[in-house]
Amino acid sequence: MNTATVNKLIEEFNLLTLDDKEYATEVMKKQLIEAKREVIAKRAKTAMTSFRKRIIKRGTVKELYKDLESD
């Protein structure tokens, strides 16, 4: 999204009544939450696929730290 679009959105939002601003804010918050859920779901699906294909590193915390230090 470009700055001009965001600025226009803010300008239009400022023209709304208080009730409409509250309603719009609630709707946007819910949409943001849903978008974040979708991102998390995609990451979880990718992680599960990697786990099933055994292309992930496994071990104890100590072993994983040791592996990180060797990189």
For each residue, the residues with C-beta under 8 A, 3 or more apart:
1: 5 6
2: 5 6
3: 6 7
4: 7 8
5: 1 2 8 9
6: 1 2 3 9 10
7: 3 4 10 11
8: 4 5 11 12
9: 5 6 12 13
10: 6 7 13 14
11: 7 8 14 15
12: 8 9 15 16
13: 9 10 16 21 24
14: 10 11
15: 11 12
16: 12 13 20 21 24
17: 20 21
18: 21 22
19: 22 23
20: 16 17 23 24
21: 13 16 17 18 24 25
22: 18 19 25 26
23: 19 20 26 27
24: 13 16 20 21 27 28
25: 21 22 28 29
26: 22 23 29 30
27: 23 24 30 31
28: 24 25 31 32
29: 25 26 32 33
30: 26 27 33 34
31: 27 28 34 35
32: 28 29 35 36
33: 29 30 36 37
34: 30 31 37 38
35: 31 32 38 39
36: 32 33 39 40
37: 33 34 40 41
38: 34 35 41 42
39: 35 36 42 43
40: 36 37 43 44
41: 37 38 44 45
42: 38 39 45 46
43: 39 40 46 47
44: 40 41 47 48
45: 41 42 48 49
46: 42 43 49 50
47: 43 44 50 51 56
48: 44 45 51 52
49: 45 46 52 53
50: 46 47 53 55 56
51: 47 48 54 56
52: 48 49
53: 49 50
54: 51
55: 50
56: 47 50 51
57: 64 67
58:
59: 62 63 64 67
60: 63 64
61: 64 65
62: 59 65 66
63: 59 60 66 67
64: 57 59 60 61 67 68
65: 61 62 68 69
66: 62 63 69 70
67: 57 59 63 64 70 71
68: 64 65 71
69: 65 66
70: 66 67
71: 67 68
